[in-house]
């Protein structure tokens, strides 16, 4: 492989956001372990605020995650630093889409890399 060759890897993942929680002093590694055990899949926490958690869930379809919403919320409540409430829910479950390598838009110099996807 040439030094200037770039490889793009497609990973089968779904981004899940849970809202309606209270987060204080969260142990992210503990939460990842709890969720990995519950879903039998790789989980990575990618964002935490005082009221929400966002995570990558690998190898599980959106429909399966939505079906498991109650169990997922119960599992999250086991982690130290998280309190759930009646309004706790999966606010978004979005499968990352594949892109054919020949369909990747060109990057325009002086432009934002994210903008190139807006017109596709």
C-alpha positions as CSV (number, residue, x, y, z in Angstrom):
1,X,0.0,0.0,0.0
2,X,1.3,3.4,-0.9
3,X,2.0,6.0,1.8
4,X,-0.5,8.5,0.5
5,X,-3.3,5.8,0.2
6,X,-6.2,6.4,2.6
7,X,-8.4,3.5,3.8
8,X,-12.0,4.1,4.8
9,X,-13.4,1.5,7.1
10,X,-17.2,0.9,7.4
11,X,-18.2,-0.3,10.9
12,X,-21.6,-1.7,11.6
13,X,-22.7,0.7,14.4
14,X,-25.8,2.5,15.7
15,X,-25.6,5.7,17.7
16,X,-28.0,5.7,20.6
17,X,-28.8,8.8,22.8
18,X,-30.6,8.4,26.1
19,X,-32.1,11.5,27.7
20,X,-34.1,12.2,30.9
21,X,-31.4,11.1,33.2
22,X,-29.2,12.8,35.9
23,X,-25.5,12.2,35.5
24,X,-23.1,13.0,38.4
25,X,-19.7,11.3,38.8
26,X,-20.2,8.6,36.1
27,X,-17.7,5.8,35.8
28,X,-17.8,5.4,32.0
29,X,-15.8,2.1,32.0
30,X,-18.3,0.6,34.4
31,X,-21.3,1.7,32.3
32,X,-19.7,0.3,29.1
33,X,-19.1,-3.0,30.9
34,X,-22.8,-3.1,32.1
35,X,-24.1,-2.4,28.7
36,X,-21.8,-4.8,26.9
37,X,-23.0,-7.5,29.3
38,X,-26.6,-6.6,28.7
39,X,-26.5,-6.3,24.9
40,X,-23.7,-8.9,24.3
41,X,-22.1,-6.4,22.0
42,X,-19.3,-3.8,22.0
43,X,-20.4,-0.4,23.4
44,X,-18.5,2.8,23.5
45,X,-19.7,5.9,25.4
46,X,-19.1,8.9,23.1
47,X,-20.8,11.7,24.9
48,X,-22.0,12.6,28.4
49,X,-23.8,15.6,29.7
50,X,-25.6,16.2,33.0
51,X,-28.9,14.9,31.4
52,X,-27.9,12.6,28.6
53,X,-25.6,9.9,27.4
54,X,-24.7,9.1,23.8
55,X,-23.1,5.8,22.8
56,X,-22.0,3.7,19.8
57,X,-23.5,0.2,19.8
58,X,-21.8,-2.1,17.4
59,X,-23.4,-5.0,15.5
60,X,-27.0,-4.5,16.6
61,X,-29.9,-3.2,14.4
62,X,-32.0,-0.1,15.4
63,X,-35.1,-2.2,15.7
64,X,-33.5,-4.6,18.2
65,X,-32.2,-1.7,20.3
66,X,-35.7,-0.1,20.3
67,X,-37.3,-3.4,21.3
68,X,-34.9,-3.6,24.3
69,X,-35.5,0.0,25.5
70,X,-36.8,-0.9,29.0
71,X,-34.0,-3.4,29.6
72,X,-31.4,-0.9,28.4
73,X,-32.7,1.8,30.7
74,X,-32.7,-0.6,33.6
75,X,-29.1,-1.6,32.8
76,X,-28.0,2.0,32.7
77,X,-29.6,2.7,36.1
78,X,-27.2,0.1,37.6
79,X,-24.2,2.3,36.9
80,X,-22.9,4.5,39.7
81,X,-23.5,8.2,38.9
82,X,-26.7,7.8,36.9
83,X,-30.3,8.4,38.2
84,X,-33.2,7.6,35.9
85,X,-36.7,9.1,36.0
86,X,-40.1,8.5,34.4
87,X,-39.0,10.6,31.4
88,X,-35.9,8.6,30.7
89,X,-36.0,7.3,27.1
90,X,-34.0,6.5,24.0
91,X,-34.3,9.9,22.3
92,X,-32.6,8.7,19.2
93,X,-31.4,5.5,17.7
94,X,-29.7,6.0,14.3
95,X,-27.8,3.4,12.3
96,X,-24.7,4.8,10.6
97,X,-25.1,4.4,6.8
98,X,-22.7,2.8,4.4
99,X,-21.1,4.9,1.7
100,X,-19.6,3.4,-1.4
101,X,-16.0,4.6,-1.8
102,X,-16.8,6.0,-5.3
103,X,-19.7,8.1,-3.9
104,X,-17.6,10.1,-1.5
105,X,-17.9,13.8,-2.4
106,X,-14.7,15.7,-3.1
107,X,-13.3,17.9,-0.3
108,X,-13.1,21.5,-1.4
109,X,-10.0,23.4,-0.2
110,X,-11.0,26.1,2.4
111,X,-14.3,24.3,3.1
112,X,-15.7,22.4,6.0
113,X,-15.2,18.6,5.6
114,X,-18.7,18.0,7.0
115,X,-20.3,20.3,4.4
116,X,-19.4,18.1,1.5
117,X,-22.0,15.5,2.7
118,X,-24.9,18.0,2.9
119,X,-25.8,17.9,-0.8
120,X,-25.5,14.1,-1.3
